[in-house]
Amino acid sequence: MTTSTLHQALAGQTVVILGGSSGIGLETAHQARSADARVILTGRQRERLDRAARDVDAAGTGILDLGRPAEIERFFTGLAGPVDHVLVSGGGPPYAPLRDIDFDEAERVLDEHLLGALRVTRACVGRVRPGGSLIFITGTHARRPGIGLSIAAIAAAALPVITANLALEIAPIRANCLATGFVDTPLSARILGDAIEQRREVLRATLPIRRVVGPSDLAALALHLMTNTAVTGATFDVDGGQQLIPD
Ligand SMILES: NC(=O)c1ccc[n+]([C@@H]2O[C@H](COP(=O)([O-])OP(=O)(O)OC[C@H]3O[C@@H](n4cnc5c(N)ncnc54)[C@H](OP(=O)(O)O)[C@@H]3O)[C@@H](O)[C@H]2O)c1
């Protein structure tokens, strides 16, 4: 799709980004605004959300924690009109070896990530216009067995299947999923701390694409999925080939 076709398809449309105040969500908001879409952003922290909203000149914001079902329902019920696309970003899964897994935390995160996808979708039915889309995000790295990846693996295995089911249930609204490896975002910086530059260097040297994946790579595909009305029920990998190489 050329830039001008993308622009024509998105101009004037409304894109809701759950987890739009940082990282992949915020970059998607920037790219959607460049295509003259209206964007509505959510997050949990008001200050960061307001900063992001000013940054992209958002049409609206909402405080929403994906772990709180009532907030999801309230947010969508409170929208002034129909929307065209919803991107569901959010928090990351905990990485811990078996002996260190905090099962309460794991249950909370899996509930938020997996049942949360169902809750958001149910709240969207009747609010997203036919032919519009929902997009979820998960990981590719946890498809390969690894120490500490069990919880992330549950999410990475389940979300593509959930997405395909939802695509049938909510048609003609479309549902798709992005799967990624390391993305250079504030979440990765928080997880890796001082080790992030070393991780970038390793990935630059070993990934088939010889560079690190950034939020703009994910955002570009998200916009494509919003506008390509032939695509539904699918999961697309944007990981620079990370799943193909040993860690
Ligand atoms: N970065 C990676 O390497 C990577 C790899 C694989 C998958 N992913 C997935 O991609 C998604 C986005 O990651 P990112 O790197 O862009 O993260 P990020 O920079 O931390 O941004 C996350 C966004 O989601 C919001 N958020 C976090 N937890 C939330 C919750 N429980 N309910 C509602 N909103 C929440 C954050 O704002 P508040 O904190 O204010 O709520 C922020 O706006 C995540 O689901 C992550 O698991 C990322």
The ligand as an ORCA input file, in Angstrom:
! r2SCAN-3c Opt
* xyz 0 1
  N       8.966     -4.193     23.932
  C       9.128     -5.454     23.606
  O      10.274     -5.921     23.438
  C       7.932     -6.353     23.437
  C       8.156     -7.681     23.015
  C       7.064     -8.519     22.873
  C       5.787     -8.077     23.142
  N       5.616     -6.776     23.554
  C       4.256     -6.354     23.895
  O       3.929     -5.134     23.262
  C       3.034     -4.384     24.095
  C       3.547     -2.952     24.196
  O       4.840     -2.944     24.722
  P       5.763     -1.644     24.733
  O       7.135     -2.150     24.637
  O       5.245     -0.635     23.766
  O       5.508     -1.142     26.256
  P       5.553      0.324     26.924
  O       6.496      1.219     26.222
  O       5.741      0.088     28.386
  O       4.071      0.866     26.693
  C       2.982      0.170     27.261
  C       1.731      1.029     27.213
  O       0.638      0.284     27.765
  C       0.171      0.909     28.973
  N      -0.091     -0.168     29.929
  C       0.805     -0.969     30.559
  N       0.188     -1.866     31.325
  C      -1.157     -1.637     31.172
  C      -2.324     -2.217     31.715
  N      -2.256     -3.228     32.611
  N      -3.523     -1.734     31.356
  C      -3.603     -0.714     30.494
  N      -2.550     -0.099     29.920
  C      -1.331     -0.566     30.278
  C       1.292      1.871     29.389
  O       0.845      3.010     30.103
  P       0.623      2.957     31.708
  O       1.809      2.262     32.294
  O       0.449      4.365     32.122
  O      -0.628      2.159     31.881
  C       1.822      2.301     28.022
  O       0.971      3.258     27.443
  C       2.979     -5.117     25.444
  O       1.791     -5.880     25.507
  C       4.174     -6.046     25.390
  O       3.993     -7.235     26.134
  C       6.655     -5.912     23.698
*
